[in-house]
Amino acid sequence: MGIYDRDYYREQQRPGFSLGGPRSMVGILVLINVVAYLVDGLFFAEKHELTNLLATSDQTLGKPWMWWQFLTYGFAHAVSPHHIFLNMLQLWFLGRTVEQLYGSKEFLRLYLVMLVLGSVVWAVGNAVIGQHGSLIGASGAVSGVVLLFVLNFPHTTLTLFPIPIPVKAWVIGVMLIVFNVLGALSETSNIAFGVHLTGLAFAYVYFRNRWNLAWLSGGLLSFAWLKPGPKLRVHDPTGKNRQEDLGDEVDRILEKIHSQGQDSLTRKERRTLENASREYQKKRP
């Protein structure tokens, strides 16, 4: 069963909007998952070597050179198409709103952390109880994204899929938690409910404590390595472009204060507001 934001979907279907639209981190993540699924199905259909390579297991803990699988498992899915379809459906319809709220870089950091945390907790738990198996799927991180949407917009109307029943977001949140708790208590399912619960728990703590994962930006998750090399700059004696960029950033920060409170601001965002204030004071007669 999937869910999507009915009002948000209607808004995006207005003239001038296309699913291709502006690039978003959610769109990139969905694309990577779909490409990995198609490549595995088209070129490795017999033994699914790509999925097996990306998957992680409890034995990965004892192989530090394979720890990258604690992340890559989240981009591999089961052969049955409903697995990837439901995950990507929820990520697409609810994840974009969460990305707009927290920003693309923070959303990606959050998504990757939930993937890694879920697989590590799952592997440690399996090692403790002596249970063996492999893990694939983005469900843990997607569950966390869904809960973040619910916590931020509890009274938004969502629609269940495939049964078109409109319900409030907070009801979906309760159903999601209860379903996974009951599933974790069951010993007959091959679904990694513990991974889902890890994503849900992290999302809740992240929301309650108003965390910002920008402190991870000192390492690989800074994404500085993704930036292109130095480019030639066009001299702008009027400073118009700089002022427009500053205005856009201020608008984003003010929206963040409105939705998350002033305590959620980073030091960089506070400095940006101070600089904008000084620029405004200079322009006053």
N, C-alpha and C positions, 0 to 999 in steps of 0.2 A: 504494500500500500504506500503510495506516495502522497505528497502534499504540495500545494503551490499557493502563492498569494494571489487571490482572485482579483483584487482591486489593482495590484501592481501590474498584473498581466494585462488587464484592460487598458491601463494607462500606456503601456508600451506598444499596444496595437494601434494607437492613433496614427494618422497619416504622418509620414516623415520618419517613422521608426522602422528599423530593419533588424532582424536577429543578428546580422553581421555587425551592425552598429559600431560604436567606439570600442576599442579593445578594453577588456577588463581582465583582471587576474582570474576570475571565475571562468571566463570564456577560455582562457589559456589552459587552465587545469582540466576543464571538460575536454578540450581538444586533445590534450596529451593522453588522457585516459581512453578516449575513443580510438585514437591512432594505435595505441598499444594493444587494445583489444582486437582491432581489425588486422594488424600485422600478425599477431599470434594466430588468429583464425585463418588467415589466408596463406601464410607461409610456414606455419608450424602446427597445422591442424591435426597431424597424426599423434604427436607426443607433447605438443604445447611447450616446447623448450623455452620460449620467451617468458611465459607465465611462471614456469618452474624456476627460471633464473631470477626473476624479480621477487618471488615469494620468499618469506622468511619462515623460520621454524624455531623450536625450542633449542635446537642444537647450535643456532647462530650465536648464542651467548658465549659459547666456548671458542668461537672463531672470530677474533677481532678483525681479521682481514675481510670478513663478510658482513660487518655491521651495517654497511650501506643498505643491506636488505631490510633493515628496520624502517627504512623510508620508502624504498622502491615497491614494497608489497602493496602499498596504497594506490599504485597505478596499474595493478593487475587485477583481473576479475575472473570469475568462473565462466565456464563455457556457455552456460545458459544466459541468454541476453537480458533476462529480467533483473539479474544482479547489477550489472552496470547501468541499465536503464533507470532503475529506481534511484540509485545513488546519484547519477548525474542529473536526473529530473529535479530532485530536491536541492542539489547544489546550485543548479541553474536558476531556479525560481526564487529561492530564499537567500542563497549566497551572495547574489549581486547587491541586495539591500544591505546585508551585513558588511560587504566590502565598501559600499558607499559611506557607511557609518564610521568604520575604523580606518579606512584608507587602504589602498591596494597593497602596499608593502607590509603593513601591520597584519592585514588579512592573510597574506601568504605566510608570514612568520607564524601566525596563529595556527593555520591549517597544517603546516609541516610539523610544528611542535606536537599537535594532537596526533598526527600519524605516528611519529616516533615514540611518543609517550605510550600510546595504546599498544604498540607492538612489543615494546620492552616490558611493560607490565604483564602482558599476556605471556611472553616467553619466560619471565621469572616465575609466574604462577604455575605454568606447566612444568618447569624444572623442579619446583618444590613438591608438587603432587605426583611427579613422575609420569606425566601424561605427554604423549608425543603427537605431533601433527604439524601442519604447515598453515600459514596464514596469508590470505590475499584479500584485497578489497579496501575501498575508501570509506567504509561505513562508519568507522570510529570518528574520523574527522568530520564527516558529513553530519553525524548525529550531534557533534558539538556545535557545528554551524547552525543547525536547525534550532538548538536550544538557545543560542545567542539571539537568534531572531525572535524567539518566543519571549525571552527575558526583556528585550528592548521594546517589543511591540506586542504585549500580551493580549490586547483587545482587537488586533487586526483580524479580519475575517479570512480564514484559509479554507481551501476546498480539498477534501480527500480525493485521492485517485486510486482506482478508476471509478469509485462510487462518488458522484458529484454531490457530496453533502457539505454544506457550509458550516464551519465551526470556528469558534474563537481560538486564537493561537495558544492561549494558556491551556486549553483543553488538550490540544495536540501535545503540549509539553508534558502534561500529566500522563497521557496515554503512552508517550514515548518512554518515560521513566518506568512506569509500571510494567510495560511489555518487556523491557530489557531486564528488569529485576526478576520477574517471573521466569524469563528465559534462562537467566543465569542459574536459577535454582534447579532447572531441569537438567538431567544428565543424558537426555536422548537426542538433543539437537546438535548439529555440527556447525551452528552459527556461533561466532565468537562474541557472545553477549558481553563478556568482560571488557572487550575492546570498546564496544559501544558505551558502556558505563564509564570507562576511563575518559573518553572524549566528553561525555556529559558532565562528569565531575570537574574536569579541568575548565570547561566552558563556564560552569557555574561559579567556580572560585575566581576565574578571570573577570567575570562580570561583577561579582560582589566586591572584589578588591580594586576594581578599576585599574587593572594592570595595563602596562604598555610594554610590549616585548622589544622596544627599541634598544634596550640594553644588550640585546643579542647582536646589534649592528657592528660590534667590533670584530666579528668573525665572518664566516661564510654567509650568514644570513643578512649581512649588510647589503648584499646584491651589488656592491660596487664593482665586482668583477663582470657584471652584466652591462655596465655602462660603456659606451663607445669611447674611443680616444679623444684627445683634445680637438676641438673644432675652432675654425676661425670665427671670431666674433665681429659682428657689424657694429660700428660705432654709432651710438644713438645719443647725440648731444642734447636732445630734449628730455631724455630719461623717461619717455612715454611708455616704452615696453616694460621697463623695470617697475614703473608705477602700476601698470595693469597687472603684472605678475603678483605684486605685493597685495593689490586689492583682491585678487582671486584667493590668495592664501589666507587673508584676513577673513574673507567670507566663509572659507572652510573651517577656520578655527572657531569663529562665532557660532557656526552650526554645531560644532562639537561641544562647545560649552552649553548650548541649549539642550542637547540630547544627553550629555554625560556629566555635565557639571565642570566647574573651573578646576577642580582637583585632578581631572583627567589630562590636563595639558602637560606637555613635555617642556623641558627647559628651552628648547629651540622655539617652540610655539609661543612661549611667554616672551622671548626676546623679539619674535616677529611682531607681536602686539605692541611691545614697547617702541620698536622702530617705527611702526605705522603711526603711533600716537605722536612721536616726535615729528614725523613728516607732516602730519596734520597741523601741528602747532606752528610749523614754519610757514605754512600757507595762509594761516589766519592773518588778517590785516592788523 
